[in-house]
Amino acid sequence: MLKKQNSIVEIKEHVVLKYTNNPREVAKKYSAVHMIGEQYGFVAPRVLDICRDYIVLERIHEISPIRDFYVGSDPVALGIAVRRSGEVLGHLHANLPKNESTNWNPSPQFADSLRHYAGRDFDLRLLPRAVLHGDYSFANIFVVANDPEQIAVIDPCANFGSTFSDWTFGPTALDAGKMIACLEGQVPAKFHLRKPPPQEIRMLQRAFVEAYRGTGVELDMEAAYCFAYATTVAQFRRRFGALGRMRSAVLYNRTRRNFPLDRKMNEL
């Protein structure tokens, strides 16, 4: 079994068992994502069965985490995969049904992180909103059969760092920011020397945002970068406790020219 952020996942030969305390609601989310994937040409697992405390999902074979491309040696394939992941997120935000969603509100700590990065308050009510994937990140976005045009999306559920409901209705910048934060360099220490250089990171982030917007879904770019920072702080706080802010500062700082917001936007 693998312990993921909010559940136990058991991987078998042809199926995956996802244990959860609300299997029917989680199954509805997976089914919705699968149907959108069929319509827009990306891969997402089908729900095969719903049990008392887990759901049975088809296992998608021949997939590689997009993170492998991020620390790999083929920048062209990485660029294609990143742009495609932006398009996929746009289609999810445009099409996930809103009738069962729970409104997202920032915790005081999350709101403080947004202000810290932006240097001002955001009126979150003015930001574009949608039903969110919940954890759109390197952990859940894959490339199928080594074809960067073919993206697989798994685990469309709360990450319990920045989202807490499987059917979260909130700012589109929350999902987009999570992926932008990954592109900033959220990889294990052993891969740090293999990250793309800062200029390429900025190009990848911009390509992701442009591909997302190309689906016709709105995204506030400044908000997306602020949410990237805030989701990083929230994730690191959950993993490292009081040291989370210090860990975040390794990724976001003036030396890297990505902190605060005005410096990041000037670099773009």
N, C-alpha and C positions, 0 to 999 in steps of 0.2 A: 504494500500500500504506500501511496505517496500522500504526505500531509501538505495540502495546499493552504492558502491563507485563511480560507473560511470553511474548509470541508476536508474530508478524507476522500481520496480518489484511488480506486483500485483498477489497475490496467491489466486486462486479460488479452487473450490472443486476438479476438475480433470485437470485443466490446470493452467499454469503460463503465465502471460503477461509480457514480458520484453520490456520496452520502450527504444528506442534508436534512434539516428538521422541517423543511417545507417542500417536499418533493413535487407536489402538484404545481405549485407556483413556479418552481425552478424549471419544471418540464415545459410549462407554457412558454417561458422565455426562450429556452433552447429551440422549441418548435417554431417560434416566430422568427428567430434568427436563421434557422434552416430554410424556411420558406423565402425569406428575403434573399438568401444566398442563391437559391435556385433561380430566382428572377433576375438577379444582377451578376451572376457568374462567379461567385466565390463559394468556398466550401465551408460547411458547418455541419456538425454531427446531427444525425436524426435521433429522436427519442424512440427507443425500441420497447421500453416497458417502464411502468411506474410502480414502485414497491413501497412498503411501509416507511422506510427511512432512507431510500436511495432511488435514483433513477438509472436506467440502463441506456447507455448511449452507444451508437456505433463507433467503432474505433477507426480513425482515419490513418491510413498507413502512408509511408513514404513522405513524411513531413519533416521539415527542419525549422527550428526557431529562427525568426527573422534576425535575432541577435547574432546567429552564426554568420549571417551575411554582413552584419554591422562590423564584426571583428575579422572578417575574411579578407580576401585579396582581390575581389572583383567589384570595384566601385560602380560599374555600370549596372550589374545585377542588383546591387543594393539600392541604387537610385530607382530602378523600376519597381522593386518590391515596396519601397517607402511610398512612392506615388500611388501605387495600387492600394496600399493600406489606407491612405487618405481617402481614396474614392470609396472604399468599402465602408469606412466609418460614416461618410456622408450618406450613403444609402441606408445604413442602419438608423441614423438619426431621422431621416426623412420618412421611414416606414415602420418603425417599431410602434405598436399600438399604445395609446395613452390611457386607455380606460381603466387599467389596473395599477397605475403608477402611484408612487409616494413622492411628494414634493421634497426636494433636497434643500437643506438649509445648512450653512457653514457652522461648524463649531467655533467658539471664540478663538481657539488657537489657529484654525484655518483662516478665519477672517483677519487675524493679526498677521499671518504670513503673507496674505494678499497685500495688505497695507505696507508691510515691511519691504516687499519687492517693488511695488508700484510707487511708493512714496505718497500715496493718496488713498482715499476711500473709493471703492467701486460701488455703484448702485447696481447690485446684482439683478434687480428687477428688470433692468433694461437690456440684459444680455439675452441673445437667442437661447431657447431652451428646447429640449427634446427628451424622450426616454433614452437613457444612457446604456451603453454596454456594461459599464461598471468597473471594468479593469482592462481597458484597451492598452496593452503594453507588450513588451518583448515576451513576457511569459505566456501570452495567449494568442499571439499572431504568428502564423507559420507560413512557410513556403512549401508548396506541394510539388513533389517529384522534381525538385531542383529547378522549377520553372518560376521565375520571379513574377510573372504575370498572374500566377495562380496562387491566391491567398486563402488560407484556412483560418477560421476564427473559432476559438473555443471559449468555454467558461465565461459566458456573459452574465456575470453575477457580481455582487458586492465584494469589494476587496477589504472592507472594514478598516481602511486607513483614511479614505476620503469618501467612500460610498458605503451605505449600511443597509440598503434595501435592494433586492434583486430587480425590482421594477422602479428604479429611481428616475424621477422627472426633474431635470436640473439643467444648468448652463451647458451648452454644447462644448464650451471651453474646458469643462472638467474632463471629459474623455480625451479631447484633443490634447489638452495639457499633459495628460498622463503619457501619451505617446511622445510628445515633444520632449518631456523630461527624460524618457528612455534614450532618445536620440542625442540628448546632451551628454550622455556617457554613463548611463546606469548599467554597468557591467561589473562582474567580479574583479577583484584586484588583479588576478592573474592575466586579465585581458586588457588592462589599462594601456599598455604600450601598443596595443593593436587597434585602439580606437582611431577613427578618422581624425584628421587634423581639424582645428577649430573652423577654418573657412569652409571645409567640406561639411562639417556638422551644421553650420548655418544654412548652407545650400540644401541639405536634406530636410531640415525643418521647414524651410520656405517651400520646398517642393511638396511636402506633406500637406501644408496648409492650402496651397494653390490647388492641389488635386481634390482635396476635401471641398473647397469652394466651387470647384468645377462641376460638382453634382447639383449645384443650385441651392445648397444649404448655407445659411449664414453662419459666420464665425468671426468674432471680434478678435483680431490678431493680438492686440495688446493684452486682452484678457487671457488669451490662450497661453501666452508666455508667463503671465502672473500665476495662472493655475498650474503651469508646469512646475514652477518653484514651490508653490504651496502644497501640491501633491507630493513632491519630493520630501518636504519637511514632514508632512503627515506620515508618509511611509517610513521614513527613517526614525521618527519618534516612536512609531509602533514597534519597530524592530530593535531599536537601540536605546529607548527610553530617554533619559536626560541628555545623552550624548548625541541624540538625533540632529539637533541644530548644528553641532560641530561637524558631523558627517556631511550635512547638506552644504556647509561652507567649503568643503573640499571640491564639490561639484559646481557650486555657484559662488563666484568671487570676482573681484575687480581684475585680478591677474588674468583670468580667462576672458575678461571683457564681456561677461554675461550677467553682471550684477552691478547696480539695480536695473530696473526696466529701461530707463532712458539710455543706458550704455548698450544694453542688448539691442534695442531698436536702432540705435545709431550704427551698430555693426551690420545690421541687415541691409 
